[in-house]
C-alpha cells in the first residue's frame, strides 16, 4: 500500500453540505457556500475536508441513497461547481474526501430500475435478489412485490436502499440465488464502483470516506471476503491514484487496514467506549466519568492497527448528538485538548468548534430522526438565520437553533477566551509539534479511572510531549519519572505543579509540556 504523505499532518473538517452555507437563498447549503468558507476552515487550522454525500439523490437518507454517482446533486450545484471547489481547496493546500456509498443505492437509481425487469440485462445481478418472492436474502429486510421480476431484493438500511451485490463469501449450494464473489454480477458491481472512484479522482477529489465499508460481501466469515475486495480496490488505487486517501467506516482497524484503508474511525457504536468520554449521563470530560475502558480498547485497537495504521477519533458527526449536549464551558475545551493531541487525523464536525448545540424536538428531515438535531444550520453571525441563509426562516430545510444565546463564529473568532480560540490554539500547537500529530506514538501514564486524570506521553523520533487532563472537580496527583521542561499549553492559570517526580494538577485543568529527552541531556 502506498503511504499518502499529506495524511500525516491532516486535520479534517466534516461538512454536512445542506447545512453549512447557503449562497442562493433557497434554504439549503451549496458548493459555492463551502468554497466561500474555505478560508475560514483553513484559518481555524484544518487542512482537509470530509464532505457528506453530494451526489444526485432523492434525499430520503441525506444523500446516502444515491440516484446517480456521476452527477452532483443539483441542489448543491453542478459538477463544475464541485470541480471548482476541489481546485480552490488545492490552492490553499487543502484536500477533500468525498463520501462514497458503495453498499447500496436509491431505489430510483437506473441500475435498480433495470434490475427489477423480468428480462435479463446487464443489471439483473447488480443487486442481491432471491429467486422466491417470499424469501428475503441473508435474513436482511427486503423489497417484496415491487417489480415484475420474481424474487425479493435485500436492503442494507432503510427500505428505499437496495443492497448492491458483491457476492457471498461461501454460497449455499441449496440456494442458487447466492452468488460467489467471483460471479460475473459481483465482479461487475466492483468494477462499476472503481469507475465511479476513477471519475471523481480524475475531477480532483483527494480520496473517499467509505460508508459502511465492512458490509459489502455477505455471509462474510470474519470479514475475509470484504478484506479481499478492498485489497483489490487498493491495488487499483496504488496503480492509478497513489495519492488517494481512503478512510473507512468500519470500526475494526485490524480488518480495514489489512484491506488497504489508510485510516479507520473509532466509532460511537460497538465496543469502543467512545461515548464514555463525551456522550453519556456521566461523561469523563464532564468530570464524573471513567476513561479507563476507552483507553484499554483504544490500545487494543492500536495494536491491531499496526505501525502504519491510523485510528481517527472524531469530535462528532452527522449520526450522533453534538458534543455540547453533554459538555459545557471548559469541559468542551478539555475535550478538544484530548481530541487534538491524540494519534490519527482529528475530525472536527462543523460547528463543534464553537460549541453548537443539539437542537431538541425538531421533526425528522431526510431520515435523520433523532440525528436531525445535530444537522442544524451553521451559525456564522447574529444576522438573519445566523448568517447561514437569506431565505425566509420558514424555508430553511432544517430549522436553526432558536435560542437567543446560540453560539456564533463572529462572537467567538476575536475572543481569546472562546472555544473557537482554544481549538485554534490547540491546532497551532499540533502543527508545531510532530509528536502531537498523526504518527506520533502514545504511552498512557494515567488511564482516567473514576476520579483520576488522563495522562499520556506523545513522542516522535527524539521529541516527546506530556499531556495532562483533569476534568474532575478534585485536585489529582501522579508520579512521573520524565522531565517536563517547557509548558506549551494550559487550561486555567497555575494548573500544574511539578515537585520532583510528583505532578499535581488542579481541578478542571489541563497542561501540555515538552519533555527533556536523554539525547538533549547529553548536550
C-alpha positions as CSV (number, residue, x, y, z in Angstrom):
1,X,0.0,0.0,0.0
2,X,1.3,3.4,-0.9
3,X,1.7,5.8,2.0
4,X,-0.2,9.1,1.5
5,X,2.1,11.7,3.0
6,X,-0.4,14.5,3.4
7,X,-2.4,12.4,5.9
8,X,0.4,12.7,8.4
9,X,-0.4,16.3,9.1
10,X,-4.1,16.2,8.2
11,X,-6.8,17.8,10.3
12,X,-10.3,17.2,8.9
13,X,-13.4,19.4,9.0
14,X,-16.6,17.5,8.3
15,X,-19.2,19.3,6.3
16,X,-22.9,18.4,6.0
17,X,-23.5,20.3,2.8
18,X,-27.1,21.1,3.2
19,X,-26.5,22.9,6.5
20,X,-23.2,24.7,6.0
21,X,-23.6,27.9,3.9
22,X,-26.4,28.8,1.5
23,X,-25.4,31.3,-1.2
24,X,-28.6,31.2,-3.4
25,X,-31.2,31.8,-0.6
26,X,-33.1,28.5,-1.1
27,X,-32.6,27.4,2.5
28,X,-30.1,24.7,1.6
29,X,-26.3,24.9,1.7
30,X,-24.4,24.5,-1.5
31,X,-20.9,24.0,-3.1
32,X,-20.4,27.7,-3.6
33,X,-21.1,28.2,0.1
34,X,-18.4,25.8,1.0
35,X,-15.9,27.4,-1.4
36,X,-16.8,30.8,0.1
37,X,-15.8,29.5,3.6
38,X,-12.6,27.7,2.7
39,X,-10.5,30.5,4.2
40,X,-12.5,30.2,7.5
41,X,-11.8,26.4,7.6
42,X,-8.1,26.9,6.8
43,X,-7.8,29.8,9.3
44,X,-9.2,27.5,12.1
45,X,-6.3,25.1,11.4
46,X,-8.0,22.4,9.3
47,X,-6.3,21.4,6.1
48,X,-8.7,18.7,4.9
49,X,-12.4,18.3,4.4
50,X,-14.7,15.3,4.6
51,X,-17.9,16.2,2.8
52,X,-21.0,14.1,3.4
53,X,-22.8,12.7,0.3
54,X,-23.2,15.2,-2.5
55,X,-24.3,13.1,-5.4
56,X,-27.7,13.2,-7.1
57,X,-30.3,11.7,-4.8
58,X,-34.0,11.8,-3.8
59,X,-32.6,12.6,-0.3
60,X,-34.6,10.2,1.7
61,X,-31.5,9.5,3.7
62,X,-29.4,12.7,3.5
63,X,-27.8,11.6,0.2
64,X,-26.8,8.1,1.4
65,X,-29.4,7.0,-1.1
66,X,-27.6,7.7,-4.4
67,X,-29.5,8.0,-7.6
68,X,-26.6,8.9,-9.9
69,X,-23.0,8.5,-8.7
70,X,-21.7,10.6,-11.6
71,X,-23.9,13.7,-11.1
72,X,-23.5,16.3,-8.3
73,X,-26.8,16.9,-6.5
74,X,-28.4,19.9,-8.4
75,X,-29.5,21.5,-5.1
76,X,-25.8,21.9,-4.2
77,X,-24.6,22.9,-7.7
78,X,-23.1,21.4,-10.8
79,X,-20.2,19.1,-11.4
80,X,-18.3,22.2,-12.5
81,X,-19.0,23.8,-9.1
82,X,-17.7,20.8,-7.3
83,X,-14.6,20.7,-9.5
84,X,-14.0,24.3,-8.8
85,X,-14.3,23.6,-5.0
86,X,-11.6,20.9,-5.4
87,X,-9.4,23.4,-7.2
88,X,-9.9,26.2,-4.7
89,X,-9.1,23.9,-1.8
90,X,-5.9,22.8,-3.5
91,X,-4.8,26.4,-3.9
92,X,-5.0,26.7,-0.1
93,X,-3.0,23.5,0.5
94,X,-6.2,21.6,1.4
95,X,-7.6,18.2,0.5
96,X,-11.2,17.0,0.1
97,X,-12.6,13.5,0.7
98,X,-16.0,12.7,-0.8
99,X,-18.4,10.3,1.0
100,X,-18.6,7.1,-1.1
101,X,-21.6,4.9,-0.5
102,X,-20.7,1.5,-2.2
103,X,-23.1,-0.8,-0.3
104,X,-26.5,0.4,-1.7
105,X,-28.2,2.9,-3.9
106,X,-31.5,4.6,-4.0
107,X,-34.4,2.6,-5.4
108,X,-34.6,5.4,-8.0
109,X,-31.2,4.5,-9.4
110,X,-31.2,3.4,-13.1
111,X,-29.3,0.2,-12.1
112,X,-32.1,-0.8,-9.7
113,X,-34.9,0.0,-12.1
114,X,-33.3,-2.2,-14.7
115,X,-32.6,-5.0,-12.3
116,X,-36.3,-5.1,-11.5
117,X,-37.2,-6.2,-15.1
118,X,-38.0,-9.8,-15.8
119,X,-35.9,-9.9,-18.9
120,X,-32.2,-10.5,-18.1
121,X,-30.0,-7.5,-18.7
122,X,-26.6,-6.2,-17.6
123,X,-28.1,-5.0,-14.2
124,X,-30.0,-8.2,-13.4
125,X,-27.3,-9.2,-10.9
126,X,-26.3,-5.7,-9.7
127,X,-28.3,-6.2,-6.5
128,X,-29.0,-9.1,-4.1
129,X,-32.2,-10.9,-5.3
130,X,-33.6,-14.2,-4.2
131,X,-35.5,-16.4,-6.6
132,X,-38.5,-16.6,-4.4
133,X,-40.7,-13.5,-3.8
134,X,-41.4,-14.7,-0.2
135,X,-37.8,-15.2,0.8
136,X,-35.5,-12.2,1.7
137,X,-31.8,-12.7,1.3
138,X,-29.4,-13.4,4.2
139,X,-32.0,-12.6,6.8
140,X,-32.0,-8.9,5.6
141,X,-35.0,-6.7,5.3
142,X,-36.3,-6.8,1.8
143,X,-38.2,-5.2,-1.0
144,X,-41.1,-7.6,-1.9
145,X,-43.7,-7.3,-4.6
146,X,-42.3,-4.1,-6.2
147,X,-41.3,-5.5,-9.6
148,X,-42.2,-7.8,-12.5
149,X,-39.2,-9.9,-11.5
150,X,-39.8,-12.9,-9.3
151,X,-37.8,-12.6,-6.1
152,X,-37.1,-10.3,-3.2
153,X,-34.3,-7.7,-3.0
154,X,-32.3,-7.2,0.2
155,X,-31.9,-3.7,1.6
156,X,-28.9,-2.5,3.7
157,X,-30.6,0.1,5.9
158,X,-33.8,2.0,5.1
159,X,-36.3,0.2,2.8
160,X,-35.5,2.5,-0.1
161,X,-31.8,1.5,-0.2
162,X,-31.4,-1.8,-2.1
163,X,-28.1,-3.6,-1.4
164,X,-25.6,-3.9,-4.2
165,X,-24.2,-7.4,-5.0
166,X,-20.6,-8.1,-4.2
167,X,-21.2,-11.8,-3.8
168,X,-21.3,-14.2,-0.9
169,X,-18.2,-15.4,0.9
170,X,-19.4,-19.0,1.0
171,X,-22.6,-19.5,-1.1
172,X,-25.1,-22.2,0.0
173,X,-25.4,-24.8,-2.8
174,X,-29.1,-25.2,-1.8
175,X,-29.7,-21.5,-2.6
176,X,-28.9,-21.0,-6.2
177,X,-29.6,-17.2,-6.0
178,X,-26.5,-16.8,-3.7
179,X,-23.6,-15.7,-6.0
180,X,-19.9,-16.1,-5.3
181,X,-17.5,-13.1,-5.1
182,X,-16.2,-14.3,-8.5
183,X,-19.6,-14.3,-10.2
184,X,-20.0,-12.0,-13.2
185,X,-22.6,-10.0,-11.3
186,X,-20.4,-9.4,-8.3
187,X,-17.3,-8.6,-10.3
188,X,-19.3,-6.1,-12.5
189,X,-20.5,-4.3,-9.3
190,X,-17.0,-3.9,-8.1
191,X,-15.7,-2.6,-11.4
192,X,-18.6,-0.1,-11.6
193,X,-17.6,1.2,-8.2
194,X,-14.0,1.6,-9.3
195,X,-15.1,3.5,-12.4
196,X,-17.0,5.9,-10.1
197,X,-13.9,6.4,-8.0
198,X,-11.8,6.9,-11.1
199,X,-14.2,9.6,-12.3
200,X,-14.2,11.7,-9.2
201,X,-10.5,11.3,-8.5
202,X,-9.9,12.5,-12.1
203,X,-12.1,15.5,-11.3
204,X,-9.8,16.5,-8.5
205,X,-11.1,14.9,-5.3
206,X,-8.4,13.5,-3.0
207,X,-10.0,10.3,-1.8
208,X,-13.0,8.9,-0.1
209,X,-14.5,8.3,3.3
210,X,-16.3,5.0,2.7
211,X,-19.8,4.4,4.2
212,X,-20.4,1.0,5.8
213,X,-17.1,-0.3,4.3
214,X,-17.4,-3.5,6.3
215,X,-20.8,-4.5,4.8
216,X,-20.2,-5.4,1.2
217,X,-19.6,-9.2,1.0
218,X,-22.4,-11.2,2.6
219,X,-22.1,-14.2,4.9
220,X,-18.6,-13.0,5.3
221,X,-16.5,-15.1,7.7
222,X,-14.6,-12.7,9.9
223,X,-14.6,-10.1,7.2
224,X,-12.3,-12.2,4.9
225,X,-14.2,-11.6,1.7
226,X,-14.7,-7.9,2.3
227,X,-11.0,-7.5,3.1
228,X,-10.1,-9.3,-0.1
229,X,-12.5,-7.0,-2.0
230,X,-10.9,-3.8,-0.6
231,X,-7.4,-5.2,-1.3
232,X,-8.5,-5.4,-4.9
233,X,-9.5,-1.7,-4.8
234,X,-6.2,-0.8,-3.1
235,X,-4.2,-2.4,-5.9
236,X,-6.2,-0.3,-8.4
237,X,-5.7,2.9,-6.5
238,X,-2.0,2.3,-5.9
239,X,-1.6,1.9,-9.7
240,X,-3.7,4.7,-10.9
241,X,-4.1,7.2,-8.0
242,X,-1.4,6.5,-5.5
243,X,-2.1,9.8,-3.5
244,X,-5.7,9.0,-3.0
245,X,-6.6,8.6,0.7
246,X,-9.1,6.0,1.9
247,X,-10.9,6.3,5.3
248,X,-13.3,3.6,6.4
249,X,-16.4,3.5,8.4
250,X,-15.6,0.0,9.8
251,X,-14.6,0.3,13.4
252,X,-12.2,-2.8,13.3
253,X,-8.8,-1.4,12.2
254,X,-7.2,-4.9,12.1
255,X,-9.6,-5.6,9.2
256,X,-10.0,-2.3,7.5
257,X,-6.3,-1.5,7.4
258,X,-5.5,-5.0,6.2
259,X,-8.0,-4.3,3.4
260,X,-5.9,-1.3,2.3
261,X,-7.6,1.7,4.1
262,X,-5.2,4.3,5.5
263,X,-7.5,5.2,8.4
264,X,-10.4,3.8,10.4
265,X,-12.8,5.6,12.7
266,X,-13.2,4.7,16.3
267,X,-16.9,4.5,16.1
268,X,-19.6,5.7,18.6
269,X,-21.3,2.4,18.3
270,X,-19.9,-1.0,19.2
271,X,-17.3,-1.8,21.9
272,X,-15.1,1.3,21.6
273,X,-16.3,3.1,24.8
274,X,-16.0,6.3,22.8
275,X,-19.3,7.5,24.3
276,X,-17.9,7.1,27.8
277,X,-15.8,10.2,27.1
278,X,-18.3,12.6,25.6
279,X,-21.9,11.3,25.3
280,X,-23.4,9.6,28.3
281,X,-25.1,10.6,31.6
282,X,-21.6,10.8,33.2
283,X,-19.0,11.5,30.5
284,X,-15.4,11.5,31.5
285,X,-14.9,15.1,30.2
286,X,-17.9,16.1,32.2
287,X,-15.8,15.3,35.3
288,X,-17.7,12.4,36.7
289,X,-16.9,9.5,34.4
290,X,-14.4,6.8,33.6
291,X,-12.0,6.8,30.7
292,X,-10.1,3.5,31.5
293,X,-12.3,1.2,29.4
294,X,-11.8,3.5,26.5
295,X,-8.0,3.5,27.0
296,X,-8.0,-0.3,27.2
297,X,-10.0,-0.7,24.0
298,X,-8.0,2.1,22.2
299,X,-4.7,0.4,23.0
300,X,-6.0,-2.9,21.7
301,X,-7.2,-1.2,18.5
302,X,-3.7,0.4,18.1
303,X,-2.0,-3.0,18.5
304,X,-4.3,-4.4,15.8
305,X,-3.8,-1.4,13.5
306,X,-0.1,-1.9,13.4
307,X,2.6,0.7,13.0
308,X,1.3,2.3,9.8
309,X,-2.4,2.2,10.7
310,X,-4.2,5.4,11.8
311,X,-7.2,5.5,14.1
312,X,-9.4,8.6,14.0
313,X,-11.4,10.0,16.9
314,X,-14.0,12.5,15.7
315,X,-15.4,15.3,17.7
316,X,-18.8,14.1,16.4
317,X,-20.6,13.6,13.1
318,X,-24.0,13.7,11.4
319,X,-25.1,10.5,13.1
320,X,-24.5,11.4,16.8
321,X,-25.6,14.1,19.2
322,X,-23.5,17.2,19.5
323,X,-20.6,17.4,22.0
324,X,-22.4,20.4,23.6
325,X,-25.4,18.3,24.6
326,X,-23.4,16.8,27.4
327,X,-20.3,19.1,27.8
328,X,-20.2,22.8,28.5
329,X,-17.7,25.6,29.0
330,X,-14.2,24.4,29.9
331,X,-15.4,20.8,29.6
332,X,-15.6,21.3,25.8
333,X,-12.1,22.9,25.8
334,X,-10.7,20.0,27.6
335,X,-12.4,17.5,25.3
336,X,-10.7,19.3,22.4
337,X,-7.4,19.3,24.2
338,X,-7.7,15.5,24.1
339,X,-9.1,15.2,20.6
340,X,-6.4,17.3,19.1
341,X,-3.4,15.7,20.9
342,X,-4.2,12.1,20.1
343,X,-2.7,10.0,17.3
344,X,-4.5,9.7,14.0
345,X,-6.1,12.5,12.0
346,X,-8.6,14.6,14.0
347,X,-12.1,15.1,12.5
348,X,-14.0,18.2,13.7
349,X,-17.7,18.2,12.9
350,X,-18.8,21.6,11.6
351,X,-19.9,23.9,14.4
352,X,-18.3,21.8,17.2
353,X,-15.5,24.4,17.2
354,X,-18.0,27.0,18.5
355,X,-20.0,24.6,20.7
356,X,-23.1,24.4,18.5
357,X,-25.9,22.7,20.5
358,X,-28.0,19.7,19.7
359,X,-31.4,21.2,18.7
360,X,-34.1,19.4,20.6
361,X,-37.6,18.3,19.4
362,X,-37.4,19.1,15.7
363,X,-39.1,17.0,13.0
364,X,-37.1,14.4,11.2
365,X,-35.6,15.6,7.9
366,X,-34.2,13.1,5.4
367,X,-34.3,10.1,7.7
368,X,-32.4,11.9,10.4
369,X,-34.9,11.2,13.2
370,X,-33.1,11.9,16.5
371,X,-30.0,12.7,14.5
372,X,-31.7,15.7,12.9
373,X,-30.9,17.9,15.9
374,X,-27.2,17.6,15.1
375,X,-27.6,18.7,11.5
376,X,-28.9,22.2,12.0
377,X,-27.5,25.1,10.0
378,X,-24.1,26.5,10.8
379,X,-24.2,29.6,13.0
380,X,-21.9,32.3,11.4
381,X,-23.2,35.6,13.0
382,X,-26.1,37.4,14.6
383,X,-27.8,38.4,11.3
384,X,-30.8,36.7,9.7
385,X,-30.7,32.9,10.1
386,X,-27.4,33.2,11.9
387,X,-25.8,34.2,8.6
388,X,-26.5,30.7,7.1
389,X,-29.1,31.8,4.5
390,X,-31.0,34.8,3.3
391,X,-34.1,32.6,2.7
392,X,-37.2,33.3,4.8
393,X,-36.9,31.4,8.1
394,X,-39.8,29.0,7.3
395,X,-38.0,27.9,4.1
396,X,-34.9,26.7,5.9
397,X,-34.5,23.0,5.1
398,X,-33.6,22.2,8.7
399,X,-34.6,24.7,11.5
400,X,-31.9,26.7,13.0
401,X,-31.1,26.8,16.8
402,X,-33.9,29.2,18.0
403,X,-32.0,30.2,21.2
404,X,-31.1,33.9,21.6
405,X,-27.7,33.0,23.0
406,X,-26.8,30.4,20.3
407,X,-23.0,30.5,19.8
408,X,-21.7,32.1,16.6
409,X,-18.4,32.3,14.8
410,X,-18.5,36.1,14.8
411,X,-18.9,36.3,18.5
412,X,-16.0,33.9,19.2
413,X,-13.4,34.5,16.5
414,X,-11.9,37.5,18.2
415,X,-12.5,36.4,21.8
416,X,-9.3,34.9,23.3
417,X,-11.4,33.0,25.9
418,X,-13.8,31.4,23.4
419,X,-14.0,27.7,22.5
420,X,-13.1,28.7,18.9
421,X,-9.9,30.4,20.0
422,X,-9.0,27.4,22.2
423,X,-9.5,25.0,19.3
424,X,-7.4,27.2,17.0
425,X,-4.6,27.4,19.7
426,X,-4.6,23.6,20.0
427,X,-4.4,23.1,16.3
428,X,-1.5,25.6,16.0
429,X,0.3,23.6,18.8
430,X,-0.4,20.3,16.9
431,X,1.0,21.8,13.7
432,X,4.2,22.9,15.5
433,X,5.0,19.6,17.2
434,X,5.3,16.3,15.2
435,X,5.0,14.4,18.4
436,X,1.3,15.6,18.6
437,X,0.5,14.7,15.1
438,X,-1.0,11.6,13.5
439,X,2.0,9.3,13.5
440,X,3.4,10.1,16.9
441,X,3.4,7.2,19.4
442,X,1.4,7.3,22.7
443,X,2.0,5.9,26.2
444,X,-0.6,6.3,28.8
445,X,0.6,7.3,32.3
446,X,-2.9,7.5,33.9
447,X,-5.9,6.0,32.2
448,X,-8.6,8.2,33.7
449,X,-10.2,5.8,36.2
450,X,-13.0,7.4,38.2
451,X,-11.6,10.5,40.0
452,X,-8.2,10.2,38.3
453,X,-6.7,12.3,35.4
454,X,-6.0,11.2,31.9
455,X,-2.2,11.5,31.3
456,X,-0.2,10.4,28.3
457,X,3.1,10.9,26.5
458,X,3.2,11.6,22.8
459,X,6.5,11.0,21.0
460,X,8.0,11.2,17.6
461,X,11.7,10.4,16.9
462,X,13.6,12.2,19.7
463,X,10.8,14.6,20.8
464,X,8.2,13.9,23.4
465,X,5.2,15.8,24.9
466,X,3.3,15.2,28.2
467,X,-0.4,15.8,28.1
468,X,-2.3,16.1,31.4
469,X,-6.1,16.3,31.6
470,X,-8.0,16.5,34.8
471,X,-11.7,17.1,34.2
472,X,-12.7,16.2,37.8
473,X,-13.7,18.6,40.5
474,X,-10.8,17.5,42.7
475,X,-7.0,18.0,42.6
476,X,-5.2,15.0,41.3
477,X,-1.6,13.8,41.6
478,X,0.5,11.2,39.9
479,X,4.2,10.1,39.7
480,X,6.1,10.8,36.5
481,X,9.8,9.9,36.0
482,X,10.3,12.1,33.0
483,X,11.4,15.7,32.9
484,X,8.6,18.2,32.0
485,X,10.6,21.2,30.8
486,X,8.6,23.7,28.8
487,X,4.9,24.4,29.4
488,X,3.4,24.9,25.9
489,X,-0.4,24.9,26.8
490,X,-2.5,25.2,29.8
491,X,-6.2,25.3,30.6
492,X,-6.6,27.5,33.7
493,X,-3.9,29.5,35.4
494,X,-1.3,27.6,37.5
495,X,-2.9,24.4,36.5
496,X,0.0,22.1,37.1
497,X,2.6,21.9,39.9
498,X,5.7,19.7,39.5
499,X,7.8,18.7,42.5
500,X,10.4,16.2,41.6
501,X,8.6,13.1,40.3
502,X,5.3,14.2,41.8
503,X,2.9,16.1,39.5
504,X,-0.2,17.7,40.8
505,X,-2.9,19.1,38.6
506,X,-5.8,21.4,39.8
507,X,-9.5,20.5,39.2
508,X,-10.9,21.1,35.7
509,X,-7.4,21.9,34.3
510,X,-5.0,20.8,31.6
511,X,-1.4,21.2,30.7
512,X,0.9,20.1,27.9
513,X,4.7,20.0,28.4
514,X,7.7,19.4,26.2
515,X,9.8,16.8,27.8
516,X,13.6,16.9,28.0
517,X,14.9,13.8,26.3
518,X,18.0,11.8,27.2
519,X,19.7,12.9,24.0
520,X,19.1,16.6,24.9
521,X,20.5,15.9,28.4
522,X,23.9,14.8,27.0
523,X,24.2,18.1,25.1
